[in-house]
């Protein structure tokens, strides 16, 4: 069997949990500014699964400034 192509529109459960965690920590950081949320965001944003999903989303992601 060949390796199937990764589909960013159907990420696996762990990737979905990490993306959800990014949302929750961003909301918390914006409301309370807690240092833990910033550290959690930094860790999640460099996670290989999250990076793979971001890369696979390509043109559907906002362009970085």
VEXZA-464547 format. One record per residue (C-alpha): residue number from 1; residue in one letter; chain; x, y, z. Coordinates in Angstrom, 3 decimals, padded with zeros to 6 digits. Layout:
BEGIN
     k   r   c          x          y          z
   NUM   A   A          X          Y          Z
...
This chain:
BEGIN
     k   r   c          x          y          z
     1   X   A    000.000    000.000    000.000
     2   X   A    001.230    003.483   -000.859
     3   X   A    001.272    006.344    001.567
     4   X   A   -001.956    008.323    001.263
     5   X   A   -001.878    012.074    000.732
     6   X   A   -002.464    014.172    003.861
     7   X   A   -005.787    016.014    003.762
     8   X   A   -005.762    019.117    005.998
     9   X   A   -009.566    019.302    005.782
    10   X   A   -009.821    016.037    007.717
    11   X   A   -007.098    016.252    010.379
    12   X   A   -006.755    013.456    012.904
    13   X   A   -008.045    013.783    016.459
    14   X   A   -004.712    014.794    017.995
    15   X   A   -004.286    017.631    015.489
    16   X   A   -007.848    018.804    016.133
    17   X   A   -007.202    018.795    019.892
    18   X   A   -004.034    020.839    019.402
    19   X   A   -005.822    023.343    017.145
    20   X   A   -008.591    023.626    019.730
    21   X   A   -005.995    024.193    022.450
    22   X   A   -004.491    027.016    020.396
    23   X   A   -007.902    028.712    020.267
    24   X   A   -008.538    028.313    024.007
    25   X   A   -005.057    029.514    025.013
    26   X   A   -005.316    032.504    022.646
    27   X   A   -008.663    033.472    024.189
    28   X   A   -007.246    033.099    027.694
    29   X   A   -004.115    035.074    026.851
    30   X   A   -006.194    037.892    025.396
    31   X   A   -008.484    038.006    028.431
    32   X   A   -006.107    037.379    031.353
    33   X   A   -002.677    037.657    029.758
    34   X   A   -001.406    034.696    031.785
    35   X   A    002.191    033.681    030.991
    36   X   A    001.214    029.992    030.921
    37   X   A   -001.049    030.592    027.928
    38   X   A    001.741    032.309    025.989
    39   X   A    004.110    029.414    026.701
    40   X   A    001.456    026.864    025.722
    41   X   A    000.800    028.731    022.461
    42   X   A    004.490    028.853    021.621
    43   X   A    004.784    025.123    022.221
    44   X   A    001.691    024.276    020.187
    45   X   A    002.698    026.488    017.266
    46   X   A    006.002    024.647    016.798
    47   X   A    004.413    021.200    017.194
    48   X   A    005.172    019.042    014.120
    49   X   A    001.520    018.005    013.634
    50   X   A    000.346    021.619    013.788
    51   X   A    003.122    022.723    011.421
    52   X   A    002.184    019.945    009.001
    53   X   A   -001.456    021.062    009.063
    54   X   A   -000.527    024.740    008.544
    55   X   A    001.727    023.851    005.606
    56   X   A   -000.894    021.572    004.055
    57   X   A   -003.563    024.293    004.312
    58   X   A   -001.448    026.421    001.956
    59   X   A   -003.417    029.241    000.356
    60   X   A   -006.273    028.830    002.835
    61   X   A   -004.126    030.205    005.668
    62   X   A   -003.705    033.953    006.242
    63   X   A   -000.423    035.362    004.947
    64   X   A    002.044    036.264    007.692
    65   X   A    003.023    039.903    007.908
